[in-house]
């Protein structure tokens, strides 16, 4: 049983039942809601929310003496803004991967040593992969889809 206790205008919510000041060691589940409330404890309600689009706010006591947690909608901006941000993150991710083999191009320029074909192939595949992810992101139609899209 998850209970909340009012302390200094806020709630302490716990999965543990610990009432040392009232000498209640067992049988807490047998107390009525009114008895719990008279001791300053309140039942809580499980919160269902989407962490991609929402965050949890303060706890509050509703009209039925149940402690609930406020759900706050996160403002991620416009759909295009979220797409642009995700694509920037995508390109940075692939740029970091490509950086690992940039030295082959410097070596080629400085010493005329050929770049291994598998390096050229891998880099080409990475760029294609990045382009495909970018196209997929551009085709998504909701902020939630974009935020939940993983490319790694």
C-alpha positions as CSV (number, residue, x, y, z in Angstrom):
1,X,0.0,0.0,0.0
2,X,1.4,3.4,-1.0
3,X,0.5,6.2,1.5
4,X,1.2,9.9,1.7
5,X,1.6,12.0,4.8
6,X,1.2,15.7,4.9
7,X,4.3,17.5,6.2
8,X,4.8,21.3,6.0
9,X,2.3,21.9,3.2
10,X,3.6,19.1,1.0
11,X,3.3,15.3,0.9
12,X,5.8,12.6,1.6
13,X,4.9,9.6,-0.4
14,X,6.3,6.2,0.4
15,X,6.0,2.5,-0.6
16,X,6.9,1.7,3.0
17,X,4.4,1.8,5.9
18,X,6.1,3.3,8.9
19,X,4.1,4.9,11.7
20,X,6.4,5.0,14.8
21,X,4.6,8.0,16.3
22,X,1.4,6.1,16.3
23,X,2.8,2.7,17.5
24,X,1.1,0.9,14.6
25,X,3.2,-2.1,13.8
26,X,0.8,-4.3,11.9
27,X,-2.8,-4.3,10.7
28,X,-2.4,-1.0,8.8
29,X,-4.3,-2.5,5.9
30,X,-7.3,-3.0,8.2
31,X,-7.7,0.7,9.0
32,X,-10.5,2.5,7.2
33,X,-9.8,5.5,5.1
34,X,-11.2,7.7,7.8
35,X,-8.9,6.2,10.4
36,X,-5.9,6.7,8.1
37,X,-6.9,10.3,7.4
38,X,-7.3,11.0,11.1
39,X,-3.7,10.0,11.6
40,X,-2.7,12.4,8.8
41,X,-2.1,9.6,6.2
42,X,-3.8,9.4,2.8
43,X,-4.0,6.7,0.1
44,X,-2.3,7.6,-3.2
45,X,-3.4,7.0,-6.7
46,X,-1.0,5.4,-9.3
47,X,-0.1,8.0,-11.9
48,X,-0.3,7.0,-15.6
49,X,1.6,9.4,-17.8
50,X,3.8,9.5,-20.9
51,X,7.3,10.6,-19.9
52,X,8.0,11.5,-23.5
53,X,5.3,14.2,-23.5
54,X,4.6,14.8,-19.8
55,X,6.4,15.2,-16.5
56,X,5.2,14.7,-12.9
57,X,4.5,17.8,-10.8
58,X,3.4,18.3,-7.2
59,X,1.3,16.0,-5.1
60,X,-2.1,17.3,-4.1
61,X,-5.1,16.1,-2.1
62,X,-8.3,15.7,-4.1
63,X,-11.9,16.1,-3.0
64,X,-12.1,12.4,-2.2
65,X,-9.0,12.6,0.2
66,X,-6.8,10.7,-2.3
67,X,-3.3,12.1,-2.9
68,X,-2.6,12.4,-6.6
69,X,0.3,13.8,-8.6
70,X,-0.1,16.6,-11.1
71,X,0.7,15.8,-14.7
72,X,2.4,18.6,-16.6
73,X,2.5,18.6,-20.4
74,X,6.0,19.4,-21.7
75,X,6.2,22.1,-24.4
76,X,8.6,20.7,-27.0
77,X,7.8,23.4,-29.5
78,X,6.4,22.9,-33.0
79,X,6.5,19.7,-35.0
80,X,9.1,21.2,-37.4
81,X,11.2,22.5,-34.5
82,X,11.3,19.0,-32.9
83,X,12.1,17.4,-36.3
84,X,15.0,19.9,-36.9
85,X,16.4,19.3,-33.5
86,X,16.2,15.5,-33.9
87,X,17.9,15.7,-37.3
88,X,20.7,17.9,-35.9
89,X,21.3,15.3,-33.2
90,X,21.3,12.6,-35.9
91,X,23.8,14.4,-38.0
92,X,26.1,15.1,-35.0
93,X,25.9,11.4,-34.1
94,X,27.0,10.3,-37.6
95,X,29.6,13.0,-37.8
96,X,31.2,11.6,-34.7
97,X,31.3,8.1,-36.2
98,X,32.8,9.4,-39.4
99,X,35.5,11.4,-37.5
100,X,37.1,8.0,-36.5
101,X,38.2,7.5,-40.1
102,X,38.9,11.1,-41.2
103,X,42.6,10.5,-40.6
104,X,42.7,8.3,-43.7
105,X,41.9,11.4,-45.8
106,X,44.6,13.5,-44.2
107,X,47.1,10.7,-44.7
108,X,46.0,10.4,-48.4
109,X,46.5,14.2,-48.8
110,X,49.8,14.3,-47.1
111,X,51.5,11.1,-48.1
112,X,49.4,9.8,-51.1
113,X,48.7,6.5,-49.3
114,X,45.4,5.1,-50.6
115,X,42.3,5.0,-48.5
116,X,41.3,1.3,-47.9
117,X,38.2,0.5,-50.0
118,X,36.4,-0.9,-46.9
119,X,36.8,2.5,-45.2
120,X,35.3,4.2,-48.2
121,X,32.4,1.7,-48.3
122,X,31.7,2.0,-44.6
123,X,31.7,5.8,-44.8
124,X,29.3,5.7,-47.8
125,X,27.1,3.3,-45.9
126,X,27.0,5.5,-42.9
127,X,26.0,8.5,-44.9
128,X,23.3,6.5,-46.6
129,X,22.1,5.3,-43.2
130,X,22.0,8.9,-41.9
131,X,20.1,10.0,-45.0
132,X,17.5,7.2,-44.5
133,X,17.0,8.2,-40.9
134,X,16.6,11.8,-41.8
135,X,13.9,10.9,-44.4
136,X,12.2,8.8,-41.8
137,X,12.2,11.6,-39.2
138,X,10.9,14.0,-41.9
139,X,8.0,11.6,-42.5
140,X,6.9,11.3,-38.9
141,X,3.7,13.2,-38.1
142,X,3.7,13.6,-34.3
143,X,6.0,15.0,-31.7
144,X,5.8,11.8,-29.7
145,X,6.9,9.7,-32.7
146,X,9.9,12.0,-33.3
147,X,10.9,12.0,-29.6
148,X,10.6,8.2,-29.4
149,X,12.5,7.6,-32.7
150,X,15.9,6.0,-32.1
151,X,18.6,5.7,-34.7
152,X,21.6,4.3,-32.8
